[in-house]
Every structure is written in structure tokens, then in C-alpha cells.
Amino acid sequence: MGFSRKATINDVPPFLCEFAERFSRSGYRCFLVGGAVRNIVLGKPPGDFDVATDASPEVVRTLFRRTIPTGIDHGTVTVLFRKHQIEVTTFRVDESYSDGRRPDSVSFASEIEEDLSRRDFTINAMALNLVDGSFVDPYGGTDDIRRRLIRTVGHPHHRFHEDGLRLLRALRFSAVLEFEIEGDTENALSIERERLSAVSAERIRDELEKLLGAERPGRVLRKMGETGILSIILPELDECRGEPGGGDYDLFGHLVATCEALPAKRIDLRLAGLLHDIGKVRCRSRSEDGSVHYHDHDRVGAELAERITRRLKFPNRTIEHVSHLIRLHMFGYEPGSTKDSAVRRLIARAGRESFSDLLALRRADIAGKTTARIRYPRNLDELEAHAERVLAEDHALTIRDLRINGNDLAELGIPRGPDMGIILRELLETVLDDPTQNEAQTLRTIAARIYRQRLHPGE
């Protein structure tokens, strides 16, 4: 990705030029800024459209019929134009950042160069005049793109002091663009890492998701460890650095390699890969013969993963899915000797919708243990084929699939509550063993027997 050039009017969709004409006719300037310009210079589609102007927010709202005052105090108005949302911000300079997150106040400026001076990195500090086509690059963003560098605008310590999240943004851009971080900027990552302690969990989560969505995030994840940033945002993962238990790698290297072996678009799977063996550090034991064991690390790892993802405010669905996969990732399968009932139980524990994800995690786990190119073990291919045969038979795998329900049990005199739950689970186990037992009358007979002989004998 060594491509680098100036952005031109020909690189933007026509509706943006029509949009800019509204400003020009009223005597105002209008520049495309931010990620859209960076993408154009990189030879990519522009994506989201952010615009900077010398028109005040109040004026912008008079120029367009449909506007949203999304950040009016900081000079930002979102304009709905030709089925697009365009974020328009008045040229500004930021005052001090006492909370390490947002400027205490802003002052409107008269020139685009003043506005660009407040941007975080040179690759984000370029502008394209949407009226006359002039390209503004006062900090050498195009040169840094050509050199594949992430570099702050101005002194890195000053930029990171303003907003601690910029440390993670530097790492995220490095991962996604596959750029190196310029020397002074990288040195400042270590020195300023404590700034991240003041950043909200939601903002850290958003950057982490984007970082994990890079094609190969491993190089940057390792840099996060080296700079001490990992110890701030993921201390449990940082504990794995230098620890054994990762095959050809240390444990941290294995977790990173497993993460990279999973699809970049599946952040939930990549999280599961990154955290799946995180319990090993706390479960390591040594037997009398000197061998090392990690008994129960799947359960402990699932609990840690749930704690981490909850702390970072991931959605409940992601939290549950990641911890669920980690809890089950140590399943066993022996081709030719594993019975259908065992495969049904594994699918039932994983859930039909999660079984393929569980296989993907296990395959990545195996691939992430070695530096050599390997083919995944045949037993996983055979398990997948075995599972497909079992699923095609369409037998009961959940309590909902039983030919009996709570109302039926109530008719037998079984009260709703813990006993009924125990009986339904027992019935499912019976049917997983032998699907022919999934008949209403058969299940009624078994349920009555469990209730009277096991749960309430002698009554």
C-alpha cells in the first residue's frame, strides 16, 4: 500500500460538489476533511463524509432544510442531503483538554490550516476544497502515507495529553493500514500510556474492535504489550506474555496467532480466539514427574473473558457468545469411536447456531500453536461431517424439541418450579441418548417415574 497522491475533485461523488455549491453561493468555503480524504490519497473509496467550513453552525442550518445539531457546542451540524448524512464542522481550534477527552471549549477559526492543526495524525490532517479543487496538506500527510507512517500533528506528548484515546487510535491505524508508527510517536505511547486510564470503556472497546478487524492485528497487539498499553486496557492478556503453554509460541503469542487465524469480519470470534486460553496462567500446575497441566482453564478462561468483555461494555450477546465458546473449546472427538449420542450432546451444549463457530475456534487454536503451515487435523473434518449427519436426522437437541412441555408435566401433578426443570433436563438427556424415546406418552411415563421414585420417593 505504497500508493500516495493528492486528492482531486474527480475523486468525490457529484453530490458533494452540489453540496459545496450551497456554501459557495453564500460566500463560504467548504472542504472535505478527515478519513474520506485519507482514503482518496490511499486510492480507496471515500467512505463517510466530514466537511469543514468557515460558515457558523447557525448559518449552516439556514443553508439546508434538514439538519441535526449533533455537536452544536463544538461547531458541528449533521446535514441530511441527497440521502446522505454529512457532518459539517466550522473551522475551529480547541482549547485545553482538562478531562483528557474533550476540549474544554473551542474557538472558531477563519482558515482551514488552523482547523487542521488540531487533528491527531498527519494522515488525517489533509483537506480538499470542494469548490475550487485545491488540496491542502500542511503537515505532510501524503508523504507519510507514501512512507507508510503514523505520525502526530505536532508534538506527540501534547497530542496524547489532549485525548488519551489517541494512543489506541495510533495503534489501530497502524494495524488497519499496515503502517509503522513514527519513532517519536511510538516512544510517546509508552510514556503516555496512563492517559488511557481516563478514557471510557466504550471508547476503548470501539477502537479495539476496529483494531481486531484488521487483516493481521498481531504485530500491533505485540506492540501494545511492548509499550505497556496492554497492561492498562487488557491486564489479564498482558499476564500471558512470556508464559509457556502456547506450543511454538509463548502463551500470548499463541493467543495472538489464534486470533489472526479467525475471520477478520467476525470480531466475536477474534475475541474468543484472543482470550480462549487466558485462564491458563491461573490454572497452571506441575505434577510430580515435572509435567505442566492447565486443568479447568476452559472454565476459568470463560469467566475471565466474561469479566473482560463486560468491563469493556461489549453487547450482552457478544459477552455470552465469547464466554460460551471458550467454556466449550476443549471438547474431544475420536473418529470411529465417538457415538452419535456424544455428538448430539456436543451440538446441544454448543447450540445449533454456535456449533460451526466452536469448530472454527478449535481449528484456529490448533493452527495458532505452530509456526509451520499445517492442515487442520482430520478428526475435526470428520466431526464436522458427523455433526452434519446428526443434524440432518433432525432429532431433539433442546428442551423445546421435546414432544412434551411444562403444561403436560403439570397435568401429571408435577408442580412448576425446580422439580419440573430437573425433569425436563433429564428427559432431554434421555432423548439425546436415544431419539426414539421422544414420544409424548413415553416421556410422560419417564417423567412420572423420575418425580415419584427419584425426587419424591415414599410420598
KOLBA-584939 format. One line per 5 residues: number of its first residue (from 1); their letters; for each residue y, x, z of C-alpha. Coordinates in nm, 2 decimals. Layout:
NUM = A = Y:X:Z | ... .
// end
This chain:
1 = MGFSR = 0.00:0.00:0.00 | 0.25:0.27:-0.10 | 0.45:0.02:-0.32 | 0.82:0.00:-0.24 | 1.12:-0.12:-0.43 .
6 = KATIN = 1.44:-0.32:-0.39 | 1.42:-0.69:-0.37 | 1.59:-0.89:-0.65 | 1.69:-1.25:-0.72 | 1.40:-1.27:-0.97 .
11 = DVPPF = 1.16:-1.23:-0.67 | 1.27:-1.55:-0.49 | 1.19:-1.91:-0.59 | 1.46:-2.10:-0.77 | 1.52:-2.35:-0.49 .
16 = LCEFA = 1.66:-2.06:-0.27 | 1.93:-1.98:-0.53 | 2.02:-2.35:-0.54 | 2.03:-2.35:-0.16 | 2.26:-2.05:-0.16 .
21 = ERFSR = 2.49:-2.21:-0.41 | 2.59:-2.47:-0.14 | 2.73:-2.18:0.06 | 2.89:-2.00:-0.23 | 3.08:-2.31:-0.35 .
26 = SGYRC = 3.23:-2.34:0.00 | 3.33:-1.97:0.01 | 3.05:-1.84:0.23 | 2.78:-1.57:0.18 | 2.41:-1.63:0.21 .
31 = FLVGG = 2.14:-1.36:0.25 | 1.76:-1.37:0.26 | 1.65:-1.16:0.56 | 1.35:-1.07:0.77 | 0.99:-1.09:0.67 .
36 = AVRNI = 1.05:-1.25:0.33 | 1.25:-0.95:0.22 | 0.99:-0.71:0.37 | 0.72:-0.89:0.18 | 0.91:-0.87:-0.15 .
41 = VLGKP = 0.96:-0.50:-0.11 | 0.58:-0.47:-0.04 | 0.50:-0.67:-0.35 | 0.38:-0.97:-0.16 | 0.48:-1.34:-0.18 .
46 = PGDFD = 0.80:-1.40:0.03 | 0.64:-1.65:0.28 | 0.87:-1.80:0.54 | 1.24:-1.81:0.46 | 1.51:-1.69:0.70 .
51 = VATDA = 1.87:-1.68:0.59 | 2.18:-1.51:0.74 | 2.53:-1.63:0.66 | 2.89:-1.59:0.77 | 2.92:-1.97:0.80 .
56 = SPEVV = 2.92:-2.10:1.15 | 2.64:-2.33:1.27 | 2.88:-2.63:1.26 | 2.97:-2.55:0.90 | 2.60:-2.52:0.80 .
61 = RTLFR = 2.54:-2.87:0.94 | 2.82:-3.01:0.72 | 2.67:-2.84:0.41 | 2.33:-3.01:0.44 | 2.23:-3.36:0.52 .
66 = RTIPT = 1.91:-3.28:0.71 | 1.94:-3.01:0.98 | 1.78:-2.94:1.32 | 1.98:-2.75:1.59 | 1.68:-2.53:1.67 .
71 = GIDHG = 1.88:-2.25:1.83 | 2.24:-2.36:1.81 | 2.35:-2.14:2.11 | 2.23:-1.83:1.92 | 2.37:-1.95:1.59 .
76 = TVTVL = 2.05:-2.08:1.44 | 2.01:-2.41:1.25 | 1.70:-2.52:1.06 | 1.78:-2.68:0.73 | 1.53:-2.91:0.56 .
81 = FRKHQ = 1.58:-2.85:0.18 | 1.36:-2.94:-0.11 | 1.05:-2.99:0.11 | 1.11:-2.65:0.27 | 1.23:-2.55:0.62 .
86 = IEVTT = 1.49:-2.27:0.60 | 1.61:-2.11:0.92 | 1.98:-2.03:0.89 | 2.15:-1.79:1.14 | 2.51:-1.70:1.15 .
91 = FRVDE = 2.58:-1.32:1.13 | 2.57:-1.21:1.49 | 2.54:-0.92:1.73 | 2.35:-0.95:2.05 | 2.50:-0.87:2.39 .
96 = SYSDG = 2.29:-0.73:2.68 | 1.93:-0.84:2.74 | 1.92:-0.87:3.12 | 1.58:-1.06:3.12 | 1.42:-0.82:2.87 .
101 = RRPDS = 1.36:-1.11:2.64 | 1.67:-1.29:2.50 | 2.03:-1.17:2.46 | 2.25:-1.30:2.75 | 2.50:-1.40:2.48 .
106 = VSFAS = 2.57:-1.35:2.11 | 2.89:-1.28:1.92 | 2.93:-1.39:1.57 | 3.00:-1.11:1.32 | 3.17:-1.10:0.98 .
111 = EIEED = 2.93:-0.87:0.79 | 2.56:-0.86:0.71 | 2.54:-0.50:0.81 | 2.64:-0.59:1.17 | 2.37:-0.86:1.18 .
116 = LSRRD = 2.11:-0.61:1.05 | 2.20:-0.36:1.32 | 2.04:-0.59:1.59 | 1.70:-0.61:1.41 | 1.39:-0.45:1.57 .
121 = FTINA = 1.25:-0.23:1.29 | 1.39:-0.08:0.97 | 1.13:-0.28:0.76 | 1.28:-0.60:0.90 | 1.65:-0.49:0.86 .
126 = MALNL = 1.69:-0.54:0.48 | 1.88:-0.83:0.31 | 1.91:-0.98:-0.03 | 2.23:-1.16:-0.13 | 2.11:-1.48:-0.28 .
131 = VDGSF = 2.43:-1.53:-0.48 | 2.51:-1.20:-0.65 | 2.17:-1.04:-0.61 | 2.29:-0.73:-0.42 | 2.03:-0.56:-0.20 .
136 = VDPYG = 2.14:-0.43:0.15 | 1.93:-0.17:0.32 | 2.14:0.03:0.57 | 1.85:0.17:0.77 | 1.62:0.29:0.50 .
141 = GTDDI = 1.36:0.01:0.52 | 1.24:0.07:0.16 | 1.20:0.44:0.23 | 0.99:0.36:0.55 | 0.78:0.12:0.35 .
146 = RRRLI = 0.72:0.39:0.09 | 0.63:0.63:0.37 | 0.42:0.36:0.54 | 0.61:0.40:0.87 | 0.71:0.16:1.15 .
151 = RTVGH = 1.05:0.29:1.29 | 1.30:0.11:1.51 | 1.66:0.04:1.41 | 1.85:0.29:1.63 | 1.70:0.45:1.94 .
156 = PHHRF = 1.36:0.31:2.02 | 1.41:0.31:2.40 | 1.72:0.09:2.35 | 1.53:-0.15:2.13 | 1.23:-0.18:2.36 .
161 = HEDGL = 1.47:-0.22:2.66 | 1.62:-0.53:2.49 | 1.29:-0.70:2.44 | 0.96:-0.57:2.57 | 0.76:-0.77:2.32 .
166 = RLLRA = 0.88:-0.53:2.05 | 0.63:-0.28:2.17 | 0.35:-0.52:2.07 | 0.53:-0.61:1.75 | 0.54:-0.24:1.65 .
171 = LRFSA = 0.16:-0.22:1.71 | 0.10:-0.55:1.53 | 0.29:-0.44:1.22 | 0.11:-0.11:1.23 | -0.22:-0.29:1.23 .
176 = VLEFE = -0.14:-0.56:0.97 | 0.04:-0.34:0.73 | -0.18:-0.04:0.80 | 0.13:0.18:0.86 | 0.17:0.46:1.11 .
181 = IEGDT = 0.42:0.44:1.39 | 0.70:0.70:1.36 | 0.69:0.98:1.62 | 0.99:0.89:1.84 | 0.90:0.52:1.83 .
186 = ENALS = 0.54:0.59:1.93 | 0.64:0.81:2.22 | 0.86:0.53:2.34 | 0.56:0.30:2.35 | 0.41:0.49:2.64 .
191 = IERER = 0.74:0.54:2.83 | 0.85:0.18:2.80 | 0.51:0.01:2.84 | 0.60:-0.15:3.17 | 0.85:-0.36:2.98 .
196 = LSAVS = 0.56:-0.58:2.88 | 0.51:-0.69:3.24 | 0.82:-0.91:3.20 | 0.70:-1.07:2.87 | 0.55:-1.42:2.89 .
201 = AERIR = 0.17:-1.46:2.84 | 0.23:-1.69:2.54 | 0.44:-1.43:2.35 | 0.18:-1.16:2.42 | -0.10:-1.39:2.31 .
206 = DELEK = 0.08:-1.47:1.98 | 0.12:-1.10:1.90 | -0.24:-1.02:2.00 | -0.37:-1.30:1.77 | -0.18:-1.15:1.48 .
211 = LLGAE = -0.30:-0.80:1.56 | -0.66:-0.92:1.58 | -0.61:-1.09:1.24 | -0.56:-0.75:1.07 | -0.84:-0.64:0.84 .
216 = RPGRV = -0.91:-0.33:1.06 | -0.74:-0.36:1.40 | -0.95:-0.08:1.56 | -0.71:0.21:1.51 | -0.43:0.02:1.67 .
221 = LRKMG = -0.64:-0.11:1.96 | -0.73:0.25:2.03 | -0.36:0.34:2.02 | -0.29:0.07:2.27 | -0.54:0.24:2.51 .
226 = ETGIL = -0.39:0.58:2.45 | -0.03:0.46:2.51 | -0.12:0.27:2.83 | -0.02:-0.06:2.68 | -0.38:-0.19:2.70 .
231 = SIILP = -0.37:-0.14:3.08 | -0.08:-0.37:3.10 | -0.20:-0.66:2.89 | -0.58:-0.63:2.90 | -0.67:-0.41:3.20 .
236 = ELDEC = -1.03:-0.53:3.20 | -1.07:-0.40:2.85 | -0.89:-0.08:2.94 | -1.16:-0.02:3.21 | -1.42:0.02:2.93 .
241 = RGEPG = -1.25:0.33:2.78 | -1.47:0.63:2.84 | -1.75:0.43:2.98 | -2.11:0.46:2.84 | -2.31:0.16:2.72 .
246 = GGDYD = -2.19:0.14:2.36 | -2.45:0.32:2.15 | -2.29:0.59:1.94 | -1.96:0.50:2.09 | -1.82:0.46:2.44 .
251 = LFGHL = -1.82:0.10:2.56 | -1.46:0.05:2.44 | -1.54:0.19:2.10 | -1.84:-0.04:2.08 | -1.63:-0.35:2.16 .
256 = VATCE = -1.37:-0.25:1.90 | -1.63:-0.19:1.64 | -1.79:-0.53:1.71 | -1.46:-0.70:1.68 | -1.40:-0.54:1.34 .
261 = ALPAK = -1.74:-0.64:1.22 | -1.64:-1.01:1.25 | -1.43:-1.21:1.01 | -1.05:-1.14:1.03 | -0.96:-1.51:1.00 .
266 = RIDLR = -1.18:-1.61:1.30 | -0.97:-1.50:1.59 | -1.20:-1.67:1.84 | -1.50:-1.47:1.71 | -1.30:-1.15:1.71 .
271 = LAGLL = -1.20:-1.22:2.07 | -1.57:-1.28:2.16 | -1.66:-0.95:1.99 | -1.39:-0.76:2.17 | -1.49:-0.90:2.51 .
276 = HDIGK = -1.86:-0.96:2.48 | -1.98:-0.66:2.68 | -1.68:-0.64:2.91 | -1.90:-0.72:3.21 | -2.10:-0.40:3.17 .
281 = VRCRS = -1.85:-0.19:3.38 | -1.90:-0.42:3.68 | -2.28:-0.46:3.63 | -2.39:-0.10:3.58 | -2.67:0.01:3.80 .
286 = RSEDG = -2.92:0.30:3.79 | -3.29:0.28:3.86 | -3.50:0.55:4.04 | -3.60:0.70:3.71 | -3.23:0.75:3.62 .
291 = SVHYH = -3.21:0.48:3.35 | -2.90:0.27:3.34 | -2.91:-0.11:3.35 | -2.65:-0.38:3.30 | -2.83:-0.68:3.44 .
296 = DHDRV = -2.63:-1.01:3.43 | -2.35:-0.85:3.23 | -2.35:-1.15:2.99 | -2.27:-1.40:3.27 | -2.02:-1.16:3.43 .
301 = GAELA = -1.86:-1.09:3.09 | -1.83:-1.46:3.02 | -1.65:-1.52:3.35 | -1.41:-1.22:3.28 | -1.35:-1.34:2.93 .
306 = ERITR = -1.26:-1.69:3.05 | -1.02:-1.54:3.31 | -0.86:-1.32:3.04 | -0.81:-1.59:2.78 | -0.69:-1.84:3.04 .
311 = RLKFP = -0.44:-1.58:3.17 | -0.31:-1.53:2.81 | -0.28:-1.91:2.77 | -0.52:-1.94:2.48 | -0.61:-2.30:2.39 .
316 = NRTIE = -0.89:-2.45:2.61 | -1.11:-2.48:2.30 | -1.08:-2.11:2.23 | -1.14:-2.02:2.60 | -1.45:-2.23:2.62 .
321 = HVSHL = -1.59:-2.11:2.29 | -1.54:-1.74:2.36 | -1.69:-1.75:2.70 | -1.98:-1.97:2.58 | -2.07:-1.72:2.31 .
326 = IRLHM = -2.05:-1.43:2.55 | -2.27:-1.60:2.80 | -2.55:-1.66:2.54 | -2.52:-1.34:2.33 | -2.82:-1.17:2.49 .
331 = FGYEP = -3.08:-1.42:2.36 | -3.42:-1.29:2.25 | -3.63:-1.37:1.94 | -3.97:-1.23:1.83 | -4.07:-1.33:1.47 .
336 = GSTKD = -4.41:-1.49:1.46 | -4.44:-1.55:1.83 | -4.13:-1.75:1.92 | -4.22:-2.12:1.93 | -4.02:-2.40:1.77 .
341 = SAVRR = -3.95:-2.53:2.12 | -3.78:-2.20:2.22 | -3.57:-2.21:1.90 | -3.48:-2.57:1.97 | -3.37:-2.47:2.33 .
346 = LIARA = -3.16:-2.19:2.20 | -2.99:-2.42:1.95 | -2.94:-2.68:2.22 | -2.79:-2.42:2.46 | -2.55:-2.29:2.19 .
351 = GRESF = -2.48:-2.63:2.03 | -2.54:-2.70:1.66 | -2.17:-2.62:1.58 | -2.18:-2.29:1.76 | -2.52:-2.15:1.67 .
356 = SDLLA = -2.40:-1.98:1.35 | -2.12:-1.82:1.55 | -2.37:-1.69:1.80 | -2.57:-1.53:1.53 | -2.26:-1.37:1.38 .
361 = LRRAD = -2.16:-1.23:1.72 | -2.51:-1.08:1.77 | -2.51:-0.92:1.42 | -2.17:-0.77:1.49 | -2.29:-0.65:1.83 .
366 = IAGKT = -2.57:-0.46:1.66 | -2.35:-0.32:1.38 | -2.10:-0.21:1.64 | -2.34:0.02:1.82 | -2.38:0.28:1.55 .
371 = TARIR = -2.15:0.48:1.32 | -2.42:0.47:1.05 | -2.44:0.20:0.79 | -2.72:-0.03:0.89 | -2.88:-0.35:0.77 .
376 = YPRNL = -2.90:-0.62:1.04 | -3.25:-0.64:1.19 | -3.49:-0.87:1.01 | -3.55:-1.07:1.33 | -3.20:-1.22:1.31 .
381 = DELEA = -3.26:-1.32:0.95 | -3.59:-1.48:1.05 | -3.44:-1.65:1.34 | -3.17:-1.80:1.11 | -3.44:-1.92:0.88 .
386 = HAERV = -3.65:-2.06:1.17 | -3.34:-2.24:1.30 | -3.27:-2.40:0.96 | -3.63:-2.53:0.96 | -3.59:-2.67:1.31 .
391 = LAEDH = -3.26:-2.83:1.23 | -3.40:-2.99:0.91 | -3.65:-3.17:1.12 | -3.36:-3.35:1.29 | -3.52:-3.37:1.64 .
396 = ALTIR = -3.32:-3.43:1.95 | -3.12:-3.14:2.07 | -2.88:-3.31:2.32 | -2.89:-3.59:2.57 | -2.71:-3.81:2.32 .
401 = DLRIN = -3.00:-3.77:2.08 | -3.25:-3.92:2.33 | -3.39:-4.27:2.25 | -3.28:-4.37:2.60 | -2.95:-4.37:2.78 .
406 = GNDLA = -2.79:-4.44:3.12 | -2.79:-4.81:3.07 | -3.17:-4.80:3.01 | -3.23:-4.60:3.32 | -3.01:-4.84:3.52 .
411 = ELGIP = -3.24:-5.12:3.41 | -3.53:-4.93:3.57 | -3.34:-4.94:3.90 | -3.22:-4.58:3.88 | -2.86:-4.56:4.02 .
416 = RGPDM = -2.58:-4.40:3.83 | -2.50:-4.06:3.98 | -2.66:-3.72:4.03 | -3.02:-3.86:4.01 | -2.95:-4.01:3.67 .
421 = GIILR = -2.81:-3.68:3.54 | -3.11:-3.49:3.66 | -3.35:-3.73:3.49 | -3.16:-3.72:3.16 | -3.17:-3.34:3.16 .
426 = ELLET = -3.54:-3.35:3.24 | -3.61:-3.59:2.96 | -3.43:-3.36:2.72 | -3.64:-3.07:2.83 | -3.95:-3.28:2.77 .
431 = VLDDP = -3.83:-3.37:2.42 | -3.73:-3.01:2.33 | -4.09:-2.91:2.42 | -4.25:-3.20:2.23 | -4.02:-3.40:2.00 .
436 = TQNEA = -4.29:-3.67:1.96 | -4.21:-3.78:2.32 | -3.87:-3.90:2.21 | -3.97:-4.27:2.21 | -3.79:-4.52:2.43 .
441 = QTLRT = -4.10:-4.65:2.61 | -4.24:-4.31:2.66 | -3.91:-4.18:2.81 | -3.89:-4.49:3.03 | -4.23:-4.41:3.18 .
446 = IAARI = -4.14:-4.04:3.23 | -3.81:-4.13:3.39 | -3.96:-4.38:3.64 | -4.22:-4.12:3.73 | -3.96:-3.84:3.79 .
451 = YRQRL = -3.74:-4.08:4.00 | -4.02:-4.21:4.22 | -4.26:-3.92:4.25 | -4.02:-3.62:4.25 | -3.67:-3.74:4.35 .
456 = HPGE = -3.77:-4.02:4.60 | -4.13:-3.98:4.69 | -4.27:-4.23:4.95 | -3.99:-4.48:4.91 .
// end
